[in-house]
Amino acid sequence: MIVSVEIPDQFAKQFRLDEASRSRALLEAFLLQQYAEGELTAGQVGEVLGLSFHETEGFLHDHNAPGLTPEQNLEGVRNLERLLSR
C-alpha cells in the first residue's frame, strides 16, 4: 500500500528531510506510534522495516520505545512453548 502525505517545504527543510528520507522517517514514526499503542509487536516493526531481531531491538531502544510488559513477556513465552511442543 502506498500512502502519500504532503509536508510543507518549510517544515521539510526545518527537519532536514529530503525526498528519500521523508518516507522512511514517516514510516518509522508511524510504526513507533503503533508499537507504543500496542497495535504492533516488535517483530512486526522489524518485518516492515526489514530489520533483524537485534537491529529491531536497537531501533526500538534508540527511539525510547516502551519495553514489553510482564504480560506481554508471558504471552511470548506461552507462544514459544506452543511452537516447541508441535
C-alpha positions as CSV (number, residue, x, y, z in Angstrom):
1,M,0.0,0.0,0.0
2,I,1.3,3.4,-0.8
3,V,0.1,6.4,1.3
4,S,1.1,9.9,0.3
5,V,1.5,12.7,2.8
6,E,2.2,16.3,1.9
7,I,4.6,18.1,4.1
8,P,5.1,21.8,3.5
9,D,8.6,22.5,2.2
10,Q,9.3,24.9,5.1
11,F,8.9,22.0,7.6
12,A,10.8,19.5,5.4
13,K,13.7,22.0,5.3
14,Q,13.4,22.6,9.1
15,F,13.6,18.9,9.8
16,R,16.3,18.4,7.1
17,L,14.1,15.9,5.2
18,D,15.0,15.2,1.6
19,E,12.8,13.2,-0.7
20,A,14.4,9.8,0.1
21,S,14.4,10.2,3.9
22,R,10.8,11.6,4.1
23,S,9.1,8.4,3.5
24,R,11.3,6.4,5.8
25,A,11.1,8.9,8.6
26,L,7.3,9.0,8.4
27,L,7.1,5.2,8.3
28,E,9.4,4.9,11.3
29,A,7.3,7.4,13.3
30,F,4.1,5.6,12.4
31,L,5.5,2.3,13.4
32,L,6.8,3.6,16.7
33,Q,3.4,5.1,17.5
34,Q,1.6,1.9,16.7
35,Y,4.1,-0.1,18.7
36,A,3.7,2.2,21.7
37,E,-0.1,1.8,21.5
38,G,0.3,-2.0,21.4
39,E,-1.0,-2.3,17.9
40,L,2.2,-3.8,16.6
41,T,4.7,-6.2,18.0
42,A,8.5,-5.6,17.9
43,G,8.6,-8.4,15.3
44,Q,6.1,-6.7,13.1
45,V,8.0,-3.4,13.3
46,G,11.2,-5.2,12.3
47,E,9.5,-7.0,9.5
48,V,8.1,-3.8,8.0
49,L,11.5,-2.1,8.3
50,G,13.4,-5.1,7.0
51,L,15.5,-5.4,10.2
52,S,16.9,-8.4,12.0
53,F,15.8,-9.1,15.6
54,H,18.9,-7.3,17.0
55,E,18.5,-4.4,14.7
56,T,14.9,-4.0,15.7
57,E,15.7,-4.1,19.4
58,G,18.3,-1.4,18.7
59,F,15.9,0.7,16.7
60,L,13.3,0.5,19.5
61,H,15.8,1.3,22.2
62,D,17.3,4.2,20.2
63,H,13.8,5.7,19.9
64,N,13.0,5.2,23.6
65,A,10.1,2.8,22.7
66,P,8.5,1.3,25.8
67,G,9.6,-2.2,26.7
68,L,7.4,-5.2,27.0
69,T,5.0,-5.5,29.9
70,P,5.3,-8.6,32.1
71,E,2.0,-9.8,30.5
72,Q,3.5,-9.5,27.0
73,N,6.6,-11.4,28.1
74,L,4.4,-14.2,29.5
75,E,2.4,-14.3,26.3
76,G,5.6,-14.6,24.3
77,V,6.8,-17.5,26.5
78,R,3.5,-19.2,26.0
79,N,3.6,-18.8,22.3
80,L,7.1,-20.2,22.2
81,E,6.1,-23.2,24.3
82,R,3.2,-23.9,21.9
83,L,5.6,-23.7,18.9
84,L,8.1,-26.0,20.5
85,S,5.5,-28.6,21.5
86,R,4.4,-29.2,18.0
